[in-house]
Every structure is written in C-alpha cells, then in structure tokens.
C-alpha cells in the first residue's frame, strides 16, 4: 500500500448522457448504457485512477446509510489494488448527479452537501489514519468536507502526515485552503476552481492573477502549486519558476468529469516511480493524464500507456 486517499464526503455518482439537454424539459435517456452509477468523491476517484496505474492505495473516510453500503460494494468491485477502511455512520452518504450532453459539449453537475459527521466518528477515522500512515508514502487529501467541518481538519490531517515524513497532496476548494495551510502546508496543492475561479480569497481573471496565486501558494511553503487555467491549460509554480502547460488541440468540456482526479493520481504515481522527483515533469505527467481522461466519455480513468501517448501533446511555456 503506497498511497492513502482520504474522502471525508464521498458520493454515489450518477451520470446520465443526454443529447441536446435543456433546462425545464422532460428528457428520456436513449439507452441503458447511457446511465452510469459509480463510487465517487475526489479521494475515491484518485484511488480508482491509481489502480489503473497499478498502484496500491487504501481509501478511507466516512460512509453512511444504505447509499454508503452501495457505494462501498461498487468500490470493492473495481480493483484488488484498492483497500478500504471507512467509518460508517447512520446518516446517508450523498449522491451527485452529472448530465453529459455530447451534442452541445456541456457538463451539468448537481452535488449534494453530505451528512453531519459527529466527533466519535472523526476520532475513529483519525485512529485508522494514523495506523495506515506507517505503511504509506503519500497522502491525498481532496474533495469537499461534511457541512460541519472546516478546512482546519485538512490541515490537521496534513500535519500528522508530515510529522511522519509523508508527502501530502491537496486538491481542495478555496474555502478550505487558508484554514488548512495555516496548520500545515502540503507538498503539492491543486486548488479546485471548477465552481469559481477564486484562490486565496481573490478572484482570478487574467493570466497574471493565476500566476500570482500559484506563486503565493509556493511562498506559503508548498513545493508546487497547480491551478487550472481556461479549461485546457494549467499554471504550475515551484521555487524554480512558473510555467504554463497546455495543448494545441481542443478539449471536450463534457468529458472533464474526473480529469482533476486523474491529474492528482498521475502526479502521485510519478513521485513514487521517479527517484529524481522533478516537479515540472510530475506536473506534466499529471496534465497528460487529465488530457487522456478527456478522451473518454464515461467516468473511466486512463492507464499508463494512454497517459504516455498524450505526453507529446503537452506544451510547456516558461512564464517566470
């Protein structure tokens, strides 16, 4: 077991493929194959992506009720490389709905808030987390938190991991970033800007805004920050400089579901497999994974060969 993925607010993901989707109208899905149900939550998605890269991981977090049991059963079917150790609560795990319209190239998502998690469940989770840390090299902290938790909980998890000399990845929304980083900075941070382009409480509009935000995260102590820019590009900052990774081809917006999770998983894989740990090459490999993911319509993660095939489509420009 090389990686721990923490998913504090998992979801049973339901994906519908609906051509010419329009609001306030009745739609009938054409074929049963256009309806998919899968275990979700960003950390769980990272474990699934790691399994495609033949990396063992343990997925831990909170699951609840009937939906939680269904989610766990589906996750256990995916790969023997994924171990699980979830704390179970009575309240129902959330469901997320995605409507993919390949005709109009749109992706519409509706995500539920998730259950309240009581202290005794969190204490049990922390005990399991500390046990698994002795066997892991990398910790991935990603996704939303239950409504009663704040970003400092991510910071506490990161601090425990860093005290044990583990490498930490975070992919979280801006509301969690400052509270988390005030306690412990991760090695790699990828702010989740899908909902709104805000990092460190500042709206990102121009390329310079993205550069400044990525640079500020490195100044705060992160070894590398990666921020998505205009759908198909990423701004990458390290202590060595700032770069833009992009591709000359088009990216299918309706296929973006799971691309960020493939990105994080591929970066973790690269760090595990490359003794040099070149950060820019790590980000490039992650970008290639995300690009490969967008060539797939269902929520299916790319394998190693597919990622390597997309490396040639990555263009890197130094910005600073």
C-alpha positions in Angstrom: 0.0 0.0 0.0 1.7 3.2 -1.3 -1.0 5.8 -1.0 -3.7 6.8 1.4 -6.7 8.7 -0.1 -9.0 10.5 2.3 -12.6 11.1 1.2 -14.5 12.7 4.0 -17.6 13.4 2.0 -17.9 10.5 -0.5 -20.8 10.4 -3.0 -22.6 7.8 -5.1 -22.1 9.3 -8.6 -24.9 9.0 -11.1 -24.1 10.0 -14.7 -26.6 10.5 -17.5 -25.7 11.0 -21.1 -28.5 13.2 -22.6 -28.1 14.7 -26.1 -29.5 18.2 -26.5 -30.1 18.6 -22.8 -32.3 21.6 -22.0 -33.5 23.0 -18.6 -37.1 22.7 -17.6 -37.9 19.9 -20.1 -38.5 16.2 -19.8 -35.7 14.1 -21.1 -35.6 10.3 -21.7 -32.2 8.6 -21.8 -31.9 6.8 -25.1 -30.0 3.7 -23.9 -29.3 1.9 -20.7 -25.6 2.2 -21.4 -26.0 6.0 -21.1 -26.8 5.7 -17.4 -23.8 5.0 -15.1 -23.5 4.6 -11.3 -20.1 4.6 -9.6 -18.5 5.3 -6.3 -17.3 8.9 -6.1 -15.8 11.7 -4.1 -12.4 13.1 -5.2 -10.2 10.9 -3.0 -12.1 7.7 -4.1 -11.6 8.8 -7.7 -7.9 9.1 -7.1 -7.7 5.6 -5.7 -9.6 4.4 -8.8 -7.1 6.2 -11.1 -4.1 4.9 -9.1 -5.4 1.3 -9.6 -5.3 1.9 -13.4 -1.6 2.8 -12.9 -1.1 -0.4 -10.9 -0.5 1.5 -7.6 -1.9 0.1 -4.4 -3.9 2.5 -2.2 -6.2 2.5 0.8 -9.3 4.6 0.6 -10.5 5.9 3.9 -13.2 8.3 5.0 -16.8 8.4 6.1 -19.7 6.4 4.7 -23.3 6.4 5.8 -26.6 4.5 5.5 -27.9 2.5 2.5 -26.2 4.7 -0.1 -22.9 4.3 1.7 -23.2 0.5 1.6 -24.0 0.6 -2.1 -21.0 2.8 -2.7 -18.7 0.5 -0.8 -20.0 -2.6 -2.7 -19.4 -0.9 -6.0 -15.9 0.3 -5.0 -14.9 -3.2 -3.9 -15.7 -4.5 -7.4 -13.3 -2.2 -9.1 -9.8 -3.4 -8.3 -8.0 -5.6 -5.8 -5.4 -2.8 -5.6 -7.9 -0.6 -3.7 -8.2 -1.4 0.0 -10.9 0.3 2.0 -11.4 1.3 5.7 -14.3 3.6 6.0 -16.0 4.6 9.2 -19.8 4.0 9.0 -22.4 6.4 10.3 -26.2 6.3 10.3 -26.8 9.4 8.1 -27.0 8.7 4.4 -24.0 9.4 2.1 -24.7 11.9 -0.5 -25.5 11.4 -4.2 -24.1 13.5 -7.1 -25.8 13.9 -10.4 -24.0 14.7 -13.7 -25.7 15.3 -17.0 -23.4 15.0 -20.0 -24.6 16.5 -23.3 -22.1 15.4 -26.1 -24.1 17.2 -28.7 -23.8 20.7 -27.1 -20.5 19.8 -25.3 -21.8 20.6 -21.8 -21.4 19.1 -18.4 -24.1 19.9 -15.8 -23.4 18.8 -12.2 -25.6 18.8 -9.1 -23.7 17.8 -5.9 -25.4 17.2 -2.5 -24.0 18.6 0.7 -23.5 15.3 2.6 -24.2 14.2 6.2 -23.2 15.7 9.5 -20.3 13.7 11.0 -20.1 13.5 14.8 -16.9 13.7 16.8 -16.8 10.0 17.7 -16.7 9.0 14.0 -14.0 11.5 13.3 -11.9 10.2 16.3 -12.2 6.7 14.9 -11.2 7.8 11.5 -8.1 9.6 12.9 -7.0 6.4 14.7 -7.3 4.4 11.4 -5.5 7.2 9.5 -2.5 7.1 11.9 -2.3 3.3 11.6 -2.2 3.3 7.8 0.3 6.2 7.8 3.0 3.8 8.9 2.7 1.9 5.6 2.2 4.7 3.2 4.4 7.1 1.3 1.9 9.6 0.0 -1.4 11.0 1.4 -4.0 12.6 -0.9 -6.5 14.9 0.8 -9.1 16.1 -1.7 -12.8 17.0 -2.2 -15.5 18.6 -0.1 -16.0 18.3 3.6 -19.2 17.4 5.5 -21.1 20.6 6.4 -20.0 20.7 10.0 -16.2 20.5 9.2 -13.9 23.3 8.1 -10.5 23.4 6.3 -8.5 23.2 9.5 -9.4 19.5 9.6 -7.5 19.0 6.4 -4.6 21.0 8.0 -4.7 18.6 11.0 -4.5 15.5 8.7 -1.7 17.1 6.7 0.3 17.9 9.9 0.0 14.3 11.2 1.3 13.0 7.8 4.2 15.5 7.6 5.3 14.7 11.2 5.7 11.1 9.9 7.7 12.4 6.8 5.0 11.5 4.3 4.4 13.5 1.2 1.0 15.3 1.0 -1.2 16.3 -1.9 -4.2 18.5 -1.6 -7.0 19.2 -4.1 -9.5 21.4 -2.3 -11.7 24.5 -2.9 -10.7 27.9 -1.7 -12.8 28.0 1.4 -10.6 25.3 2.9 -7.2 26.5 1.7 -6.3 29.2 4.2 -7.5 27.3 7.3 -5.7 24.2 6.2 -2.4 25.9 5.2 -2.3 27.8 8.5 -1.8 24.5 10.2 0.2 22.6 7.6 1.2 23.2 4.0 1.1 20.2 1.7 3.9 19.3 -0.8 1.6 19.7 -3.8 -1.6 21.7 -3.9 -4.1 21.9 -6.8 -6.9 24.3 -5.9 -10.2 23.1 -7.1 -11.5 26.0 -9.2 -14.3 24.2 -11.1 -17.1 26.1 -9.3 -15.5 29.5 -9.1 -12.1 30.9 -10.1 -11.1 32.0 -6.6 -7.8 31.2 -4.8 -6.7 32.7 -1.5 -10.0 34.7 -1.5 -9.0 36.5 -4.7 -10.9 36.2 -8.0 -8.7 35.0 -10.8 -9.4 36.8 -14.1 -6.2 37.4 -16.0 -3.3 35.1 -16.5 -1.3 37.3 -14.2 -3.9 36.6 -11.5 -3.3 32.9 -11.8 0.5 33.4 -11.8 0.3 35.4 -8.6 -2.0 32.9 -6.8 0.2 30.0 -7.8 3.3 31.9 -6.7 1.8 32.9 -3.4 1.0 29.2 -2.6 4.6 28.3 -3.1 5.7 31.3 -0.9 3.5 29.9 1.8 5.6 26.7 1.8 4.1 24.4 -0.9 6.7 22.8 -3.1 4.4 23.0 -6.1 1.0 24.5 -6.9 -1.1 23.7 -10.0 -4.1 25.9 -11.0 -6.3 25.1 -14.0 -6.5 28.0 -16.4 -9.1 28.4 -19.1 -10.2 24.7 -19.2 -7.3 23.3 -21.2 -4.2 24.9 -19.6 -2.6 24.8 -16.2 -0.3 27.3 -14.4 2.4 25.5 -12.5 4.6 27.2 -9.9 7.6 25.9 -7.9 10.6 27.5 -6.3 12.3 27.3 -9.7 9.8 29.3 -11.6 6.3 29.4 -13.1 5.2 27.6 -16.3 2.1 27.2 -18.4 1.2 23.7 -19.6 -1.3 23.5 -22.5 -2.2 21.5 -25.6 -2.7 22.7 -29.2 -5.8 20.5 -29.6 -9.3 21.0 -28.3 -10.5 19.6 -25.0 -14.0 18.2 -24.8 -15.7 20.0 -21.9 -18.4 17.4 -21.5 -15.6 14.8 -20.7 -14.0 16.8 -17.9 -15.6 14.7 -15.1 -12.8 13.1 -13.2 -9.9 14.8 -15.0 -8.6 16.6 -11.9 -8.6 13.3 -10.0 -6.6 11.6 -12.8 -4.2 14.6 -12.7 -3.6 14.1 -9.0 -3.3 10.4 -9.2 -0.7 10.6 -12.0 1.4 13.1 -10.1 1.4 10.8 -7.1 2.4 7.9 -9.4 5.2 10.0 -10.9 6.6 10.9 -7.5 6.5 7.3 -6.4 8.2 6.0 -9.6 10.8 8.7 -10.3 13.7 9.0 -7.9 14.6 12.5 -9.2 11.2 13.9 -8.4 11.4 16.6 -11.0 8.4 18.7 -10.1 7.7 20.1 -13.5 7.9 16.6 -15.1 5.5 15.5 -12.3 3.0 18.2 -13.3 3.4 17.4 -17.0 2.6 13.7 -16.4 -0.5 14.8 -14.4 -1.6 17.1 -17.2 -1.2 14.3 -19.7 -3.3 12.0 -17.5 -6.1 14.7 -17.4 -5.8 15.1 -21.1 -6.1 11.4 -21.7 -9.1 11.3 -19.4 -11.0 13.9 -21.5 -10.8 11.4 -24.5 -13.1 9.1 -22.5 -16.8 9.8 -22.2 -17.7 7.7 -19.1 -16.0 8.3 -15.8 -13.2 6.0 -16.7 -9.5 6.6 -15.8 -6.6 6.3 -18.3 -3.9 3.7 -18.0 -0.2 4.3 -18.2 0.1 3.8 -22.0 -2.7 6.2 -22.7 -1.0 8.9 -20.5 2.4 8.4 -22.2 0.7 8.7 -25.6 -0.6 12.1 -24.6 2.7 13.5 -23.3 3.6 14.5 -26.8 0.5 16.8 -26.8 1.8 18.7 -23.8 3.4 22.1 -24.5 5.3 23.9 -21.7 6.0 27.6 -21.7 8.0 29.4 -19.0 6.2 32.4 -17.7 8.7 33.5 -15.0 
